[in-house]
Amino acid sequence: MAVQGEEKDIWLDFSLGIGGFADVVVATTPVADKRKIRVRVPPGKLIPIVFLPGIMGSNLRLSKARQALLKRSDNIAWRPDDAVDGWNRRNAEPADRQMRLDPDEVEVDRYEVTDDGTGRFDATGDATVSSDKRHDNVPDDLGRVGKLLIDDPKADPNHPLANNRLSFTAAQKARARGWSEVMFKAYGDIIKRMEYQLNDMLRGHGANAKLSPIWTPAGNHPGPVRSERAVMRDPSAFGATGAAALTEAEIKRIGNCWYPVHAFGYNWLKSNGEETKSLAPKIEKLIQTYNENGFHCPGVILVTHSMGGILARALIHPDYGNIKSKVLGIVHGVMPTTGAAAAYKRMRAGFEGGGIEDNIIQGVLGDDGAKVTAVLANAQGGLELLPAAAYGTQWLHVQDQNGNFLAKLPQGNAVDEIYTQGPQKWWRLINPKWIDPAGQLGKPKDEGGKTEKQIGPEATVWRVTKAMKFANAIENTFHERTYAHYGNDPKHLAWNEVSWRVVDGDTAKAGDPANWTIVPGEKGDNKTGLLKVRGNYGVELILKLQPPIAAADGTVPVERSASKVKAKVKFTQRGYDHQDSYKNLDAGASTLYSIVRIANEFDPQWWDKND
């Protein structure tokens, strides 16, 4: 509320209601109060910002049947913001992980609703837990996040119409926009920052409009730059080369427009191509709803993290989502453009640890190859992050004790030479004994059973083959208005190549590594990167998977993957690890910069039209 003019009238601004309508609440005043209540007319233009998280960044819930089978009191399948659930599952056995993260028995944990229309899913799986309680990763006290997302005023309980009005908090509105579908502790900072900063570009109207203080060019003021104004610096300050700084005219051109931020979770266990079939209609419905509510909404801007970028490219591909005409541009954050060798490493040896917190996270994600394989061998989405053809060849190395190369794979096709190799090949991707620890194959369907087409070595080979076919199909699919940022930090190393090094044994006597055979059982593979193999004449060798050496973000290598994105501007940055990249000041600045650029590059005639 603001007081303006000689009459000291009450001035109010519209916000965005829970149904996507422009919304303002006006309270009646006593007869003695002669002030007028004036309401500023909202802009007619609106461009939603849609955030797509990375793998494991969307919350998932179990079907009713799987919840009952597992005898769980709730239906949480995956909810990384839930510290209690994470602590309890950190030591889960491979079989438990397989059953709880079954692609066919989970869906996105959405606020108040389920996507499945057959009654297979319930909102929380516990009648005593409301959707608001389940989705409190977006906290109840979220409060105002910019001018569009506010707590509705509470009606005076003594007012005669008090019982006729619904009131929603900012947290409930945010949950309805999908914010609680995603890992909020990783993405909440950037989601909130986009929401409040993009919707506070201008102060005043028409010819009197001026830039909001948080968009004032940083060079005009001495002293430290506030995080919000970091976007107005020269882009070289946050990782770009040869890109021009944003100007006052560019901010003013697009400032009289609303940019509500939505987050769309997705079933990251399924193929990204398959997920577009449900996600594309949701985006089209979002655009349609805003247009039906009286706005001029031409499409969305996608902002992605990691695998969310793969999904975004599939959304604009004609064979998958086919909604390129509805996407104005895409901002990619730390995208594994061509895959990541870390996917191979983690399926063989588990996720990485470190300090106390990192070790807990490692336990939750899977601290050995058997725990990771039990999930990803049965989930095409994760397999789509393996190095694809565009990643290049010879990324899997075998070295002797002095670091000399004994072999480099693949020479051609990784699917044939690595991913689908049988159990006798020690460098294989998949240990077939790790695929089905829960014994789903052969069980009755009502006990979670599956057929050979669904689970087992042959099903996994088929799944890997399909995953790489998908990855190769979108290899050259990039929006013409693409901007990207990624990490190139020597403090956050990643595997550009993966090396198995002999640490004990006589490689000269052992002969060609292609003929080595792995010793059966855990003596041959300890599941965390130590192998025992036999070569010629029964010579035994110990091989150890080597740590990463390439500057990156801890997951996606720059040379073979991150830098291969086709973008108008690429921001090469330091100071963050892969999962928490969006907490970084420079990543935030490059994201806002990119959104402003995309908006300015969109159809000039649309911007020139009066509301």
ROVODREN-119754 format. One record per residue (C-alpha): residue number from 0; x, y, z. Coordinates in steps of 0.25 Angstrom, whole numbers, plus 2048, in hexadecimal, padded with zeros to 3 digits. Each point is the difference from the previous one (the first is absolute). Layout:
{NUM {X Y Z}};
...
! end
This chain:
{0 {800 800 800}};
{1 {805 80E 7FD}};
{2 {7FB 80E 802}};
{3 {800 809 7F4}};
{4 {7FA 80E 7FC}};
{5 {7FA 80B 807}};
{6 {7F4 7F8 805}};
{7 {80A 7F6 806}};
{8 {7F8 7F5 7F9}};
{9 {802 7F1 802}};
{10 {808 7FA 7F4}};
{11 {800 7F1 7FE}};
{12 {807 7F7 7F6}};
{13 {7FB 7F3 7FA}};
{14 {807 7F3 804}};
{15 {7FE 7F2 7F9}};
{16 {7F5 7F7 806}};
{17 {801 7F1 802}};
{18 {7F8 7FE 7F3}};
{19 {809 809 7F7}};
{20 {7F7 80C 801}};
{21 {804 80E 803}};
{22 {7FB 802 80E}};
{23 {7FE 80B 80A}};
{24 {7F9 801 80D}};
{25 {7F9 80C 804}};
{26 {7FB 802 80E}};
{27 {7F5 809 803}};
{28 {803 80C 809}};
{29 {7F8 808 80B}};
{30 {7F6 80A 7FB}};
{31 {809 80B 806}};
{32 {80C 7FC 7F8}};
{33 {7FF 809 7F3}};
{34 {80C 7FA 7F9}};
{35 {7FE 7FA 7F3}};
{36 {805 7F2 7FD}};
{37 {808 800 7F2}};
{38 {805 7F4 7F9}};
{39 {80B 800 7F6}};
{40 {7FD 7F8 7F4}};
{41 {809 7F4 7FE}};
{42 {807 7FE 7F2}};
{43 {7FA 7F8 7F6}};
{44 {80C 7F9 7FC}};
{45 {805 7F3 807}};
{46 {80B 7F6 7FE}};
{47 {801 7F5 809}};
{48 {80E 7FB 805}};
{49 {800 7F1 801}};
{50 {80B 7F9 808}};
{51 {803 7F2 7FD}};
{52 {809 7F9 80A}};
{53 {80B 7F6 7FE}};
{54 {800 7F1 803}};
{55 {7FC 7FC 80E}};
{56 {7FB 80F 801}};
{57 {7F1 7FD 7FF}};
{58 {7F8 7FA 80C}};
{59 {7F9 7F2 7FD}};
{60 {7F5 7F9 807}};
{61 {7FD 7F1 800}};
{62 {7F3 7FA 7FA}};
{63 {7F6 7FA 80A}};
{64 {804 7F2 7FD}};
{65 {80F 802 801}};
{66 {7FE 807 80D}};
{67 {7F7 7F5 806}};
{68 {80A 7F6 7FB}};
{69 {80C 807 807}};
{70 {7F7 802 80C}};
{71 {803 80F 801}};
{72 {7F8 809 808}};
{73 {802 80B 7F5}};
{74 {802 800 7F1}};
{75 {80D 807 7FF}};
{76 {809 7FA 7F5}};
{77 {80A 80B 7FF}};
{78 {800 80D 808}};
{79 {80E 806 802}};
{80 {7FB 80C 808}};
{81 {7FB 7F6 80B}};
{82 {80C 7FF 809}};
{83 {7FA 7F5 808}};
{84 {7FC 7F7 7F4}};
{85 {80E 802 7FB}};
{86 {807 7FC 80D}};
{87 {7F8 7F4 800}};
{88 {803 7FB 7F2}};
{89 {80F 803 800}};
{90 {803 7F2 803}};
{91 {7F5 7FA 7F8}};
{92 {803 7F2 7F9}};
{93 {800 7FF 7F0}};
{94 {7F3 7F9 801}};
{95 {7F9 80A 808}};
{96 {805 80B 7F6}};
{97 {7FB 7F8 7F4}};
{98 {7F2 7FF 806}};
{99 {7FE 80E 805}};
{100 {806 806 7F3}};
{101 {7F8 7F8 7F6}};
{102 {7FD 809 7F3}};
{103 {7F3 7F9 7FE}};
{104 {7FB 802 80F}};
{105 {803 80E 802}};
{106 {7FB 80E 7FC}};
{107 {804 80E 803}};
{108 {7FC 804 80E}};
{109 {7F7 80C 7FC}};
{110 {7F8 809 809}};
{111 {7F2 7FD 803}};
{112 {7FE 7F7 7F3}};
{113 {805 7F4 7F9}};
{114 {804 7FF 7F1}};
{115 {7FA 7F2 7FF}};
{116 {7F1 7FF 7FD}};
{117 {7FE 7F2 804}};
{118 {801 801 80F}};
{119 {80D 7F9 801}};
{120 {806 80B 808}};
{121 {7FD 808 80D}};
{122 {804 80E 803}};
{123 {808 7FC 80D}};
{124 {7FD 7F2 803}};
{125 {7FC 804 80E}};
{126 {7F2 805 803}};
{127 {806 807 80C}};
{128 {80A 808 7F7}};
{129 {7FB 80C 7F8}};
{130 {806 804 7F3}};
{131 {805 80D 807}};
{132 {807 7F7 80A}};
{133 {806 7F7 7F6}};
{134 {805 80C 7F8}};
{135 {806 808 80B}};
{136 {80D 800 7F9}};
{137 {7FA 80E 7FB}};
{138 {7FF 805 80E}};
{139 {7F2 805 806}};
{140 {807 80D 803}};
{141 {805 802 7F2}};
{142 {7FA 80E 800}};
{143 {800 80A 7F5}};
{144 {809 7FD 7F4}};
{145 {7FF 80C 7F8}};
{146 {7F3 807 7FC}};
{147 {7F9 7F4 7F9}};
{148 {802 7F6 80B}};
{149 {7FA 805 80D}};
{150 {7F8 7FB 80C}};
{151 {7F1 804 7FE}};
{152 {7FB 80A 80A}};
{153 {7F8 7F9 80B}};
{154 {7F2 805 801}};
{155 {7FB 806 80D}};
{156 {7F9 7F4 806}};
{157 {7F4 809 805}};
{158 {7FE 805 7F1}};
{159 {7F2 7FA 7FB}};
{160 {807 7FB 7F4}};
{161 {80C 7FA 807}};
{162 {7FB 7F2 7FE}};
{163 {7FE 801 7F1}};
{164 {80E 803 7FC}};
{165 {80C 7F6 7FE}};
{166 {80E 805 804}};
{167 {80D 7FA 7FC}};
{168 {80E 802 805}};
{169 {80C 803 7F7}};
{170 {805 7F2 804}};
{171 {7F3 7F9 7FB}};
{172 {801 808 7F3}};
{173 {80E 7FC 7FE}};
{174 {7FD 7F2 802}};
{175 {7F5 801 7F6}};
{176 {80A 805 7F6}};
{177 {808 7F3 802}};
{178 {80B 806 809}};
{179 {7FF 7F5 80A}};
{180 {801 7F5 7F5}};
{181 {80F 803 7FF}};
{182 {80C 7FF 80A}};
{183 {7FD 80E 806}};
{184 {80D 800 808}};
{185 {808 7FF 7F3}};
{186 {7F7 809 7F8}};
{187 {7F8 809 809}};
{188 {80A 80B 7FF}};
{189 {800 802 7F1}};
{190 {7F1 7FD 7FF}};
{191 {7FD 80B 80B}};
{192 {80A 80A 7F9}};
{193 {7FA 7FE 7F3}};
{194 {7F2 802 805}};
{195 {803 80D 808}};
{196 {80B 807 7F7}};
{197 {7F9 7FD 7F2}};
{198 {7F3 806 806}};
{199 {807 80D 805}};
{200 {806 806 7F4}};
{201 {7F9 80D 7FF}};
{202 {7FB 80A 80A}};
{203 {7F5 80A 7FB}};
{204 {7F9 7FF 7F3}};
{205 {801 805 7F1}};
{206 {80A 80B 7FE}};
{207 {802 801 80F}};
{208 {805 7F2 801}};
{209 {80E 7FE 806}};
{210 {808 7F4 803}};
{211 {7FE 7FA 80D}};
{212 {80C 801 809}};
{213 {803 7F1 7FF}};
{214 {802 802 7F1}};
{215 {808 80D 800}};
{216 {80D 7FE 7F9}};
{217 {80B 7FC 80A}};
{218 {80A 809 7FA}};
{219 {7F8 80C 805}};
{220 {802 7FE 80F}};
{221 {80D 7FE 808}};
{222 {802 7F5 80A}};
{223 {7FD 7F2 800}};
{224 {7F5 7FB 7F6}};
{225 {7F3 7FA 806}};
{226 {7FD 7F2 7FB}};
{227 {7F4 805 7F8}};
{228 {808 80A 7F9}};
{229 {80B 7F7 7FC}};
{230 {7F8 7FD 7F3}};
{231 {803 80E 7FC}};
{232 {80F 7FF 800}};
{233 {808 7FD 7F4}};
{234 {7FD 7F1 7FD}};
{235 {80F 7FD 800}};
{236 {7FF 802 80F}};
{237 {7F7 7F3 800}};
{238 {807 7F8 7F6}};
{239 {7FC 805 7F2}};
{240 {80A 804 7F5}};
{241 {7FC 80B 7F6}};
{242 {7F2 802 805}};
{243 {7FA 80E 802}};
{244 {7FB 805 80D}};
{245 {7F1 802 802}};
{246 {7FB 80E 7FD}};
{247 {7F5 808 806}};
{248 {7F9 800 7F3}};
{249 {800 7F1 800}};
{250 {7FA 7FF 80E}};
{251 {7F6 80B 7FD}};
{252 {7FB 7F9 7F3}};
{253 {7FC 7F3 807}};
{254 {7FD 806 80E}};
{255 {7F1 802 7FE}};
{256 {7FE 7F1 800}};
{257 {7FD 7F5 80B}};
{258 {809 7F4 801}};
{259 {7FA 7F6 80A}};
{260 {80A 7F5 803}};
{261 {7FB 7F2 800}};
{262 {807 7F3 803}};
{263 {7FD 7F3 7F9}};
{264 {805 7F3 806}};
{265 {800 7F3 7F7}};
{266 {803 7F1 802}};
{267 {80F 800 7FE}};
{268 {800 7F1 800}};
{269 {7F9 800 7F3}};
{270 {805 804 7F2}};
{271 {801 80F 7FE}};
{272 {7FA 7FD 7F3}};
{273 {7F4 7F9 806}};
{274 {7FE 80B 80B}};
{275 {7FE 80B 7F5}};
{276 {7F3 7F9 7FD}};
{277 {7FA 804 80D}};
{278 {808 80D 802}};
{279 {7FE 806 7F3}};
{280 {7F1 801 802}};
{281 {802 806 80E}};
{282 {808 80B 7FA}};
{283 {7F5 802 7F5}};
{284 {7F5 800 80A}};
{285 {808 80A 809}};
{286 {801 80A 7F4}};
{287 {7F1 7FE 7FC}};
{288 {7FC 802 80F}};
{289 {807 80E 800}};
{290 {7FA 804 7F3}};
{291 {7F2 7FC 804}};
{292 {802 808 80D}};
{293 {802 80D 7F8}};
{294 {80F 800 7FE}};
{295 {808 800 7F3}};
{296 {809 7F4 802}};
{297 {808 7FC 7F3}};
{298 {808 7F5 807}};
{299 {80A 7FC 80B}};
{300 {80F 802 803}};
{301 {806 7F3 805}};
{302 {80B 800 80B}};
{303 {806 7F3 802}};
{304 {80A 7F9 809}};
{305 {808 7F4 7FC}};
{306 {7F7 7F5 7FA}};
{307 {7F5 80A 7FF}};
{308 {808 806 7F4}};
{309 {7FF 7F2 7F9}};
{310 {7F1 800 803}};
{311 {7FE 80E 7FB}};
{312 {807 7FD 7F3}};
{313 {7F7 7F4 7FE}};
{314 {7F4 809 802}};
{315 {804 808 7F4}};
{316 {803 7F4 7F8}};
{317 {7F6 7FD 7F5}};
{318 {800 7F1 803}};
{319 {7FE 802 80F}};
{320 {7F9 80C 807}};
{321 {7FF 808 7F3}};
{322 {7FD 80D 807}};
{323 {80B 809 7FA}};
{324 {7F6 80B 7FC}};
{325 {7FC 801 80F}};
{326 {80E 802 805}};
{327 {806 80D 7FF}};
{328 {80E 7FC 804}};
{329 {808 7F7 80A}};
{330 {80A 803 80B}};
{331 {808 7F3 802}};
{332 {808 7FF 80E}};
{333 {80B 7F5 801}};
{334 {7FA 7F7 7F5}};
{335 {806 7F3 7FC}};
{336 {7FF 804 7F2}};
{337 {806 7F3 7FB}};
{338 {7FF 7F8 80C}};
{339 {80A 7FE 80C}};
{340 {80A 7F5 802}};
{341 {7FC 801 80F}};
{342 {7F4 7F8 7FD}};
{343 {809 7F4 7FC}};
{344 {809 802 80C}};
{345 {7F4 801 80A}};
{346 {7F9 7F3 7FA}};
{347 {80D 7F9 802}};
{348 {805 806 80D}};
{349 {7F5 809 807}};
{350 {7FF 80E 802}};
{351 {80B 809 806}};
{352 {801 804 80F}};
{353 {809 809 808}};
{354 {7FC 808 80D}};
{355 {7F5 7FB 809}};
{356 {7F5 807 7F8}};
{357 {805 7FA 7F3}};
{358 {801 7F2 806}};
{359 {7F1 801 804}};
{360 {7FD 804 7F2}};
{361 {808 7F5 7FA}};
{362 {7F9 7F6 809}};
{363 {7F2 805 7FB}};
{364 {804 800 7F1}};
{365 {808 7F3 801}};
{366 {80E 7FE 805}};
{367 {803 7F4 7F8}};
{368 {7FE 7FB 7F2}};
{369 {7F6 7F6 804}};
{370 {7F7 80A 807}};
{371 {800 809 7F4}};
{372 {7FE 7F6 7F5}};
{373 {7F4 7FA 807}};
{374 {7F9 80D 7FD}};
{375 {807 805 7F3}};
{376 {800 7F3 7F8}};
{377 {7F1 800 801}};
{378 {7FE 80F 7FD}};
{379 {803 805 7F2}};
{380 {800 80F 805}};
{381 {80D 7FE 807}};
{382 {806 7F7 7F5}};
{383 {7FE 80C 7F7}};
{384 {80B 807 807}};
{385 {80B 7F6 7FC}};
{386 {80A 806 7F6}};
{387 {7F9 800 7F2}};
{388 {806 800 7F2}};
{389 {803 80F 801}};
{390 {808 7FE 80C}};
{391 {80B 7FA 7F8}};
{392 {808 7F3 800}};
{393 {80B 7FB 809}};
{394 {7FB 805 80D}};
{395 {802 7F3 808}};
{396 {80E 7FD 802}};
{397 {809 7F5 806}};
{398 {80D 803 805}};
{399 {80C 7F9 806}};
{400 {806 803 80D}};
{401 {808 80C 7FA}};
{402 {7F4 806 7F9}};
{403 {803 7FB 7F2}};
{404 {7F4 7FD 7F8}};
{405 {7FD 7F1 7FD}};
{406 {7F3 803 7FA}};
{407 {7F6 80B 7FC}};
{408 {7F1 7FD 7FE}};
{409 {7F7 802 7F9}};
{410 {807 800 7F2}};
{411 {7F2 802 7FA}};
{412 {7F3 7FD 806}};
{413 {7FF 800 810}};
{414 {7F3 7F9 7FF}};
{415 {807 7F4 7FA}};
{416 {80D 801 806}};
{417 {7FD 803 80F}};
{418 {7F1 802 803}};
{419 {7FB 7F2 7FB}};
{420 {80C 7F8 803}};
{421 {7FD 7F3 807}};
{422 {804 7FB 80E}};
{423 {80D 7FB 7FB}};
{424 {806 80D 7FC}};
{425 {806 807 80C}};
{426 {7FE 80E 7FB}};
{427 {7F1 7FE 7FD}};
{428 {7F6 80B 805}};
{429 {7F6 7F6 806}};
{430 {802 7F5 80A}};
{431 {7F4 7F7 7FD}};
{432 {800 7FB 80E}};
{433 {7FD 80E 805}};
{434 {7F4 803 7F7}};
{435 {7F5 7F9 808}};
{436 {804 7FE 80F}};
{437 {7F1 801 804}};
{438 {7FD 7F4 7F7}};
{439 {7F5 806 7F8}};
{440 {802 7F7 7F4}};
{441 {7F7 7F4 803}};
{442 {7F7 806 80B}};
{443 {7F1 801 7FE}};
{444 {7FC 80E 7FC}};
{445 {7F9 803 80D}};
{446 {80D 7FE 807}};
{447 {807 80A 7F7}};
{448 {804 7F5 7F5}};
{449 {805 803 7F2}};
{450 {802 7F9 7F3}};
{451 {80E 7FE 7F9}};
{452 {7FC 80B 7F7}};
{453 {7FF 809 80C}};
{454 {80C 7FC 808}};
{455 {80D 7F8 7FF}};
{456 {80C 800 7F8}};
{457 {7F9 800 7F2}};
{458 {7F6 80B 805}};
{459 {80C 809 804}};
{460 {807 7FE 7F3}};
{461 {7F4 805 7F9}};
{462 {7FE 80B 809}};
{463 {80F 805 7FF}};
{464 {7FE 7FF 7F0}};
{465 {7F4 808 801}};
{466 {806 80A 809}};
{467 {80C 803 7F6}};
{468 {7F6 800 7F4}};
{469 {7F9 80B 807}};
{470 {80D 808 804}};
{471 {804 7FF 7F2}};
{472 {7F3 805 7FB}};
{473 {801 80D 807}};
{474 {80F 802 7FE}};
{475 {7FE 80C 7F7}};
{476 {7F3 805 806}};
{477 {802 80E 807}};
{478 {7F7 80C 800}};
{479 {805 80C 7F8}};
{480 {7FE 808 80C}};
{481 {809 7F8 809}};
{482 {809 805 80C}};
{483 {808 7F7 809}};
{484 {809 800 80C}};
{485 {809 7F5 806}};
{486 {80B 7FE 80A}};
{487 {80F 7FF 7FC}};
{488 {806 800 80E}};
{489 {80D 7F8 804}};
{490 {7FA 7FF 80E}};
{491 {7F4 7F8 7FA}};
{492 {806 7F5 7F7}};
{493 {7F8 7F7 7F7}};
{494 {803 7F4 7F7}};
{495 {803 804 7F2}};
{496 {806 7F2 7FE}};
{497 {7FF 7F4 80A}};
{498 {80C 7F9 803}};
{499 {802 7F2 805}};
{500 {80F 7FF 805}};
{501 {807 7F3 804}};
{502 {806 802 80E}};
{503 {805 7F2 802}};
{504 {805 7F5 7F6}};
{505 {808 7FE 7F4}};
{506 {7F9 806 7F4}};
{507 {80B 7FB 7F6}};
{508 {7FD 7F2 804}};
{509 {7F1 802 801}};
{510 {7FF 803 7F1}};
{511 {7F5 808 7F9}};
{512 {7F5 806 809}};
{513 {7F5 7FC 7F7}};
{514 {803 7F1 804}};
{515 {801 803 80F}};
{516 {7F4 7F9 808}};
{517 {7FB 805 80D}};
{518 {801 7F7 80C}};
{519 {7F2 7FC 804}};
{520 {7F8 806 80C}};
{521 {804 80C 809}};
{522 {80F 7FB 7FF}};
{523 {7FF 805 7F2}};
{524 {7F8 80C 802}};
{525 {7FF 807 80D}};
{526 {7F5 809 7FA}};
{527 {808 80D 803}};
{528 {80A 800 7F5}};
{529 {80A 7F5 804}};
{530 {801 7F4 7F6}};
{531 {808 7F3 800}};
{532 {802 7FA 7F2}};
{533 {808 7F4 7FA}};
{534 {808 802 7F4}};
{535 {809 7F6 7F8}};
{536 {806 7F5 808}};
{537 {7F6 802 80B}};
{538 {808 80D 804}};
{539 {7F7 808 80A}};
{540 {7FF 80F 7FF}};
{541 {7F9 80A 809}};
{542 {7FA 80C 7F9}};
{543 {7FB 80D 807}};
{544 {7F7 80A 7FA}};
{545 {807 80E 800}};
{546 {7FB 80D 806}};
{547 {7FC 80B 7F6}};
{548 {80A 80A 7FB}};
{549 {7F8 80A 7F7}};
{550 {7FC 80D 806}};
{551 {7F0 801 7FF}};
{552 {7F5 800 80A}};
{553 {802 7F2 806}};
{554 {7F7 7F9 7F6}};
{555 {800 805 7F2}};
{556 {80D 802 7F8}};
{557 {802 80D 7F9}};
{558 {808 7FB 7F3}};
{559 {7F8 7F4 7FC}};
{560 {7F2 804 805}};
{561 {7FC 80D 807}};
{562 {807 809 7F5}};
{563 {7FA 7F9 7F5}};
{564 {7F3 807 802}};
{565 {7FC 809 7F4}};
{566 {7FD 80D 806}};
{567 {800 80F 7FD}};
{568 {808 803 80D}};
{569 {807 7F5 809}};
{570 {804 804 80E}};
{571 {80C 7F9 805}};
{572 {800 801 80F}};
{573 {807 7FB 80D}};
{574 {7FB 7FF 80F}};
{575 {7F6 7F5 800}};
{576 {7FD 7F1 7FF}};
{577 {7F6 7FA 7F7}};
{578 {7F4 7FE 809}};
{579 {801 80E 807}};
{580 {804 808 7F3}};
{581 {7F3 809 801}};
{582 {804 805 80E}};
{583 {80C 807 7FA}};
{584 {800 80F 7FD}};
{585 {806 7FF 7F2}};
{586 {7F7 7F5 7FC}};
{587 {7F4 808 805}};
{588 {805 80C 7F8}};
{589 {802 7F9 7F3}};
{590 {7F2 7FA 801}};
{591 {7F9 80D 802}};
{592 {809 806 7F5}};
{593 {7FC 7F5 7F7}};
{594 {7F1 802 803}};
{595 {801 80F 7FD}};
{596 {807 7FD 7F3}};
{597 {7F6 7F5 7FB}};
{598 {7F5 809 803}};
{599 {806 80C 7F9}};
{600 {803 7F7 7F4}};
{601 {7F1 7FB 7FF}};
{602 {7F7 806 7F5}};
{603 {802 80F 800}};
{604 {7F1 802 7FB}};
{605 {7FB 7F9 80C}};
{606 {807 809 80A}};
{607 {7FC 80C 7F8}};
{608 {7F1 7FD 801}};
{609 {7F9 808 80B}};
{610 {7F9 7F8 80B}};
! end
